[in-house]
Amino acid sequence: MTNSAYPALDPAPAFSVDSDLIIKGLTLNGQQFRPSDWSDRLCGVMSAFGADEQLRYSPLVTPALRDGLRCVIVRRELAELEPRLFRFFLSFAVDNELQITFDADAVATLLPDTAWRMSRETPRDVAAPARAEDY
């Protein structure tokens, strides 16, 4: 049962998106979007602190640099898992007149070290650094 008097309280239906959303740090008229850390702030919506007290971005919404331009990559899986949150990111781009594109696999186009950090896997040829204890 839905409550038409309060449509914002109705659950958002899941929808299918077949490409990752890329929000670019350029407005529709070509101006650079400010502040310069906008992508980190926007991705902070879905970030959390890990056991090592370091901020971890969600693998579904991550800041990135593509062609020297700050961007936010919103993975297509977010549209199915949390459709309202996906719409939030899309609305942010539209409301701020930011350029958007869709890419079949945006993470694959990142530099290898960036993609590795996003996957949170230890590379096979690099030993994990020893963690210094804080006392």
HUCORUR-V393857 format. One record per helix or strand. SS is the DSSP state (H for helix, E for strand). FROM is the first residue (numbers start at 1). TO is the last residue. If there is no record, write none. Layout:
ss=SS from=FROM to=TO
ss=SS from=FROM to=TO
This chain:
ss=H from=4 to=9
ss=E from=20 to=27
ss=E from=32 to=32
ss=H from=38 to=46
ss=E from=48 to=49
ss=E from=55 to=56
ss=E from=61 to=66
ss=E from=69 to=74
ss=H from=77 to=81
ss=H from=83 to=95
ss=E from=98 to=103
ss=H from=106 to=109
ss=H from=112 to=119
